[in-house]
Amino acid sequence: MSKELDNILTNLKDAGCGSAEITKAKQLYEAGDTDAMIRHLRKCRCSRLEELHEGQRRIDCLDFLIRQTAKTRTIQKKR
């Protein structure tokens, strides 16, 4: 395996790509299909971005619960 390919595969793993995504990238690299590789990498990026957004939605839910709990605590202290 070339050093360049090894670096690409390591980078994909570090980026959180799954084994199927990494395998496909390896196949495209070895086939020399750079156009398809770029499309594949963009799809991988979109998947990671969607994961990021899902994580943000979860954090937003926790933020809501924190605000609601703090609000409830404030109301109870006033009684």
Backbone hydrogen bonds in HBPLUS format (Angstrom, degrees):
<---DONOR---> <-ACCEPTOR-->    atom                        ^
c    i                          cat <-CA-CA->   ^        H-A-AA   ^      H-
h    n   atom  resd res      DA  || num        DHA   H-A  angle D-A-AA Bond
n    s   type  num  typ     dist DA aas  dist angle  dist       angle   num
A0006-ASP N   A0002-SER O   2.92 MM   4  6.15 161.9  1.95 150.7 156.4     1
A0007-ASN N   A0003-LYS O   2.87 MM   4  6.11 154.3  1.93 148.6 155.3     2
A0008-ILE N   A0004-GLU O   2.96 MM   4  6.26 154.9  2.02 148.4 155.4     3
A0009-LEU N   A0005-LEU O   2.91 MM   4  6.15 167.4  1.93 158.6 160.8     4
A0010-THR N   A0006-ASP O   2.96 MM   4  6.10 156.6  2.01 146.3 153.1     5
A0011-ASN N   A0007-ASN O   2.90 MM   4  6.04 156.5  1.96 145.1 151.8     6
A0012-LEU N   A0008-ILE O   2.93 MM   4  6.21 156.9  1.98 150.6 156.7     7
A0013-LYS N   A0009-LEU O   3.00 MM   4  6.21 158.4  2.05 145.2 151.0     8
A0014-ASP N   A0010-THR O   2.85 MM   4  6.09 162.3  1.88 151.2 156.4     9
A0015-ALA N   A0011-ASN O   2.88 MM   4  6.07 137.3  2.06 141.4 153.5    10
A0017-CYS N   A0012-LEU O   3.01 MM   5  5.46 161.2  2.05 160.5 154.5    11
A0016-GLY N   A0013-LYS O   2.98 MM   3  5.23 158.6  2.03 108.3 114.8    12
A0022-ILE N   A0018-GLY O   2.99 MM   4  6.25 159.4  2.03 154.4 160.8    13
A0023-THR N   A0019-SER O   2.86 MM   4  5.97 160.9  1.90 147.2 152.6    14
A0024-LYS N   A0020-ALA O   3.01 MM   4  6.17 161.3  2.05 146.0 150.8    15
A0025-ALA N   A0021-GLU O   3.02 MM   4  6.21 159.7  2.06 145.0 150.7    16
A0026-LYS N   A0022-ILE O   2.94 MM   4  6.19 156.1  2.00 149.2 155.9    17
A0027-GLN N   A0023-THR O   2.95 MM   4  6.24 158.5  2.00 150.3 155.9    18
A0028-LEU N   A0024-LYS O   2.92 MM   4  6.17 162.3  1.95 154.4 158.9    19
A0029-TYR N   A0025-ALA O   2.88 MM   4  6.05 158.5  1.92 149.0 155.3    20
A0030-GLU N   A0026-LYS O   2.89 MM   4  6.07 167.5  1.91 152.4 155.9    21
A0031-ALA N   A0027-GLN O   2.93 MM   4  6.08 140.2  2.09 140.9 152.0    22
A0032-GLY N   A0028-LEU O   3.05 MM   4  6.16 114.7  2.49 133.2 148.6    23
A0033-ASP N   A0028-LEU O   3.10 MM   5  5.40 146.9  2.21 158.6 158.5    24
A0032-GLY N   A0029-TYR O   2.97 MM   3  5.06 146.3  2.08 100.4 111.2    25
A0034-THR N   A0032-GLY O   3.13 MM   2  5.76 126.1  2.44 105.1  90.2    26
A0037-MET N   A0033-ASP O   2.93 MM   4  6.14 148.9  2.03 145.6 155.8    27
A0038-ILE N   A0034-THR O   2.87 MM   4  6.05 157.7  1.92 148.7 153.2    28
A0039-ARG N   A0035-ASP O   3.06 MM   4  6.39 161.3  2.10 147.4 152.3    29
A0040-HIS N   A0036-ALA O   2.87 MM   4  6.05 157.6  1.92 146.3 152.9    30
A0041-LEU N   A0037-MET O   2.81 MM   4  6.04 159.6  1.85 152.1 157.7    31
A0042-ARG N   A0038-ILE O   2.92 MM   4  6.14 151.6  2.00 147.6 155.3    32
A0043-LYS N   A0039-ARG O   2.99 MM   4  6.31 148.7  2.09 144.7 153.1    33
A0044-CYS N   A0040-HIS O   2.92 MM   4  6.24 155.9  1.98 149.5 156.5    34
A0045-ARG N   A0041-LEU O   2.88 MM   4  6.13 153.0  1.95 143.6 151.2    35
A0046-CYS N   A0042-ARG O   2.91 MM   4  6.19 156.1  1.97 145.2 151.3    36
A0047-SER N   A0043-LYS O   2.96 MM   4  6.25 154.1  2.03 148.3 155.1    37
A0048-ARG N   A0044-CYS O   2.99 MM   4  6.32 158.3  2.03 150.8 156.2    38
A0049-LEU N   A0045-ARG O   2.86 MM   4  6.10 154.5  1.93 150.8 158.6    39
A0050-GLU N   A0046-CYS O   2.90 MM   4  6.12 153.5  1.98 147.1 153.8    40
A0051-GLU N   A0047-SER O   3.03 MM   4  6.30 151.7  2.11 144.4 152.1    41
A0052-LEU N   A0048-ARG O   2.95 MM   4  6.24 149.9  2.05 143.1 151.5    42
A0053-HIS N   A0049-LEU O   2.93 MM   4  6.25 157.2  1.98 149.1 154.7    43
A0054-GLU N   A0050-GLU O   2.89 MM   4  6.13 155.1  1.95 147.7 154.6    44
A0055-GLY N   A0051-GLU O   2.93 MM   4  6.17 155.0  1.99 146.2 152.9    45
A0056-GLN N   A0052-LEU O   2.92 MM   4  6.23 148.7  2.01 145.7 154.9    46
A0057-ARG N   A0053-HIS O   2.89 MM   4  6.21 152.2  1.97 148.1 155.4    47
A0058-ARG N   A0054-GLU O   3.08 MM   4  6.38 152.1  2.16 145.8 152.9    48
A0059-ILE N   A0055-GLY O   3.00 MM   4  6.29 155.7  2.06 146.5 153.2    49
A0060-ASP N   A0056-GLN O   2.84 MM   4  6.09 155.0  1.90 149.2 156.4    50
A0061-CYS N   A0057-ARG O   3.05 MM   4  6.36 148.2  2.15 142.5 150.2    51
A0062-LEU N   A0058-ARG O   3.09 MM   4  6.47 156.2  2.14 147.3 153.2    52
A0063-ASP N   A0059-ILE O   2.81 MM   4  6.11 158.1  1.86 154.2 160.9    53
A0064-PHE N   A0060-ASP O   2.94 MM   4  6.16 154.0  2.01 145.6 152.2    54
A0065-LEU N   A0061-CYS O   3.02 MM   4  6.35 159.7  2.06 148.1 153.1    55
A0066-ILE N   A0062-LEU O   2.88 MM   4  6.15 155.7  1.94 151.9 158.8    56
A0067-ARG N   A0063-ASP O   2.95 MM   4  6.21 165.8  1.97 152.6 155.8    57
A0068-GLN N   A0064-PHE O   2.88 MM   4  6.11 164.8  1.91 155.6 160.0    58
A0069-THR N   A0065-LEU O   2.87 MM   4  5.94 161.5  1.91 147.5 152.8    59
A0070-ALA N   A0066-ILE O   2.89 MM   4  6.05 161.8  1.92 151.8 157.1    60
A0071-LYS N   A0067-ARG O   2.87 MM   4  6.00 154.0  1.93 145.9 153.6    61
A0072-THR N   A0068-GLN O   2.89 MM   4  6.10 159.9  1.93 149.1 154.3    62
A0073-ARG N   A0069-THR O   2.93 MM   4  6.12 157.2  1.98 147.0 153.4    63
A0074-THR N   A0070-ALA O   2.97 MM   4  6.17 155.8  2.03 146.3 152.4    64
A0075-ILE N   A0071-LYS O   3.02 MM   4  6.30 158.9  2.07 150.4 155.7    65
A0076-GLN N   A0072-THR O   2.95 MM   4  6.17 160.3  1.99 151.0 156.4    66
A0077-LYS N   A0073-ARG O   2.99 MM   4  6.18 148.4  2.09 146.6 154.7    67
A0078-LYS N   A0074-THR O   3.25 MM   4  6.49 139.9  2.42 140.8 150.2    68
A0078-LYS N   A0075-ILE O   3.22 MM   3  5.29 130.6  2.48  96.7 109.3    69
A0079-ARG N   A0076-GLN O   3.31 MM   3  5.40 148.0  2.42  98.9 107.8    70
